[in-house]
Amino acid sequence: MLHKKSSWVLNVDIKDFFGSINFGRVRAVFIAKPFEIHPDVATVIAQICCFNNYLPQGAATSPIVSNIVASTLDNRIIKHVRSHHLTYSRYADDVTISSRRAFPREIAHIIDGQTIVGEELSSIFARARFEINEKKSRLQSKYDRQEVTGLVTNKKVNVPAEYKNNVRAAIYQWVKDPKEAEKHYYIDVLGLKPEDISLTDDGSRLKHNLYGRLSFIAMVKGKDDPTYVKLILKMAEHDKSPPKFLNAIKEEYEMYDVFLCHASEDKETIVEPLYNELKKLGVHAFYDTKVIAWGDSLIETINKGLIKSKYVVAIMTENSVIKAWPQKEINAVLNGDISGGTKRLLPLIHGDKEKILSSNYLMSDKLYVEWKENPEEIAKKIKDLLAS
């Protein structure tokens, strides 16, 4: 969050971060201020925290101890970059320095596509007894994809598209053949040897891995994120022994048959009569006036409605093509179509067809029906589509 919407982002990786912090450094930091622990006690604490003379990666104690040791590095870098109005953060071995204006050449610059860290900044790392991994240092402009600890930060904090696509593909393979998908992921993708990995007969090892990756997406994007919800519901549909939290999600996202996308000006003339006819036929329709209550979040409720609907009827009039919200909903569905989504978009046009379709060129190849004061006929067509 600190680095989003920056003009420049510098990533610096500390080489062998935990391996750079040995028993002596851990013991010394507890003897020194502000702790001033008795040397014998500091020795015991350091013995508990270290393994084979170094902080072990993955131990529960290592992150906090390493942060205490690296606090000198943090303070020196912050002091060094303060005059340039730069933003600094560190997450374990990932150091990030960003700027909303031109990046100071003395801090870092690019020569022939390679990022060169300034001498004074490099010396700060050396004096704090850390080494920069030159190969992983990179200075990224706002025209590049800027990443901080593996997350994209150009406009908002986001999960890289490749990560989401890989999860989507892995879920598709797991649904198709769990055992084969697990073998493919751990041996072909990760490159592990069969003798080094305990594969399961039902693909449950990969299943737990997928839930972990989905939880990561939810942590970054939120549990109402359309990509997360769509993928977690796909898992719920095929998991014979799902975790408890999945049942609550399934109940929350109980499906609608159809989502009515419209401009507010078309409510009385088109949406209301169509909704009433659909209701008569037993079609469960999402109509914002009937669903959104006072105090509800408009964005959250509409996003859930889109995710929960099998079909989306886009009521396209000269009112809707100039409104941001109907266009946003239509584009969300079109993006789902393009990326392999199963949702069907059904255009319902009223007015000048050429003018309306010219504002939505991505829909020009879709068949549509025209509104001719015929809600019964259109409701029947929707009912037939659902039946088929």
Buried (B, 14 or more C-beta within 10 A) or exposed (E): EEBBEBBBBBBBBBBEBBEBBBBEBBBBBBBEEEEEBEEEEBBEBBEEBBEEEBBEBEBEBBBEBBEBBBEBBBEBBBEBBEEBEBBBBBEBBBBBBBBEEEBBEEBBBBEEEEBBBBEEBBEBBEEBBBBBEBEBBBBBEBEEEBBBBEBBBBEEBBBEEEBBEBBBEBBEBBBEEBBEBBBBBBBEEEEEEEEEEEBBEEBBBBBEBBBEBBBBBBEBBEBBBBBBBBBBBBBBEEBEEBEEEBEEBBEEBEEBBBBBBBBBEBBEBBBBBBBBBBBEBEBBBBBBEEBBEEEEEEEEBBBBBBBBBBBBBBBBBBBBBEBEBBBBBBEBBBEBBEEEBEBBBBBBBBBEEEEBBEEBEEBEEBEBBEBEEBBBEBBBBBBEBBEE
